[in-house]
Every structure is written in structure tokens, then in C-alpha cells.
């Protein structure tokens, strides 16, 4: 039975790329669900490969909840505008379908509420303003069961999951527990870089 269980896992690992989030507190590796939410995953991959996230700080961390990141204003860890920014308008390639996708109205992409993956501990999810099609570069790492944020939960919050931690959950939990003032870390936590592995394997499929 164990051999069959391992075999069942391998296809997902073979297909989906893995992002290494190198933070000032350590590395977190995340499988990106390119096979389930290709637009959302491709948006993240494109921004990561462009260097967009380098030097940006986690601007909102809450123990027993989540760590939020990805606002360009948070290159200044104490910016009062942290949490309000996004990427420039433009286009990027959907690595799952080959289509050209758009970022517009402040760098936002179209919602991709198609895969019922819950906001479980260790998942990576899109942040938004609560309005339709308002997600851009910001995301959060769940450190608790936040099923109330699922787009299919029936509630007002709708946050599609596009990845899961496969290594370094201890670092994600550590980040959530640092000392904060108004949820902003007292000692800034910086994203040094994000690297993507496994795209070559995807292209060969």
C-alpha cells in the first residue's frame, strides 16, 4: 500500500513547479498549483522571475492566522502604504494554457475561482481587497485552518489557494509569531529572493 501511496503523490510533484521563498529568517519551499489554477500560479511565477518580490518585507503577520506579503510599498518595512500596492499593469504568459493574461486596474488579475482547495495550514493564497478581480501581487501563507476564507465557503471573503508548503513550515510559523506592532513585525522580515524550479519539466510534458 505504501508504494501505491507514494506513486499517487509523484505526478503532482513532477508536474508542478516549486518556489523557494528565501527570507531573512530562512527558506520556505512551496509547490505551485500550476495544474489547478494556471493563471494565478503563472502570475506569481512571472513576478518572482522578474525580481518583483526581492527586497519586499512581510507587512502583516498574525499568529494563529497567516503571514501576508507582496506589496511593493513594503520595500520600506515601516511604510504606512504597505498593503495597498500591486504590480504595474501589463501582460504575462499563462504557463498552463499558453494564453496571454492581463494585469489591469492597478496590476490586478482576473479571479480564478475554479479549484476547491481550502485555506488549510501551509497553503499559499491570493490576497485581495474583497472586491471582484482585485488580486495582484499580494499573497498570504496560512498558518491555521482558515476555511472561512475559501472562495467556495459562501462567505464574503474569497481567496483562491494556489500552492502549499512542502518544506519550511517551521519558518512560516516562526514568522507568524514574531513581535509586532499593529501586525507589522518590529524586526523587519525581508524576502531576499524567490526562485522557481521545475518549469523545464512542465515544458517537456
Residue, then its C-alpha position, 0 to 999 in steps of 0.5 A: x500500500x505504501x508504494x501505491x501511496x507514494x506513486x499517487x503523490x509523484x505526478x503532482x510533484x513532477x508536474x508542478x513547479x516549486x518556489x523557494x521563498x528565501x527570507x531573512x529568517x530562512x527558506x520556505x519551499x512551496x509547490x505551485x498549483x500550476x495544474x489547478x489554477x494556471x493563471x494565478x500560479x503563472x502570475x506569481x511565477x512571472x513576478x518572482x522571475x522578474x525580481x518583483x518580490x526581492x527586497x519586499x518585507x512581510x507587512x502583516x503577520x498574525x499568529x494563529x492566522x497567516x503571514x501576508x506579503x507582496x506589496x511593493x510599498x513594503x520595500x520600506x518595512x515601516x511604510x504606512x502604504x504597505x498593503x495597498x500596492x500591486x504590480x504595474x499593469x501589463x501582460x504575462x504568459x499563462x504557463x498552463x494554457x499558453x494564453x496571454x493574461x492581463x494585469x489591469x486596474x492597478x496590476x490586478x488579475x482576473x479571479x480564478x475561482x475554479x479549484x476547491x482547495x481550502x485555506x488549510x495550514x501551509x497553503x499559499x493564497x491570493x490576497x485581495x481587497x474583497x472586491x471582484x478581480x482585485x488580486x495582484x501581487x499580494x499573497x498570504x501563507x496560512x498558518x491555521x485552518x482558515x476555511x472561512x476564507x475559501x472562495x467556495x465557503x459562501x462567505x464574503x471573503x474569497x481567496x483562491x489557494x494556489x500552492x502549499x508548503x512542502x518544506x519550511x513550515x517551521x519558518x512560516x510559523x516562526x514568522x507568524x509569531x514574531x513581535x509586532x506592532x499593529x501586525x507589522x513585525x518590529x524586526x523587519x522580515x525581508x524576502x531576499x529572493x524567490x526562485x522557481x524550479x521545475x518549469x523545464x519539466x512542465x515544458x517537456x510534458 
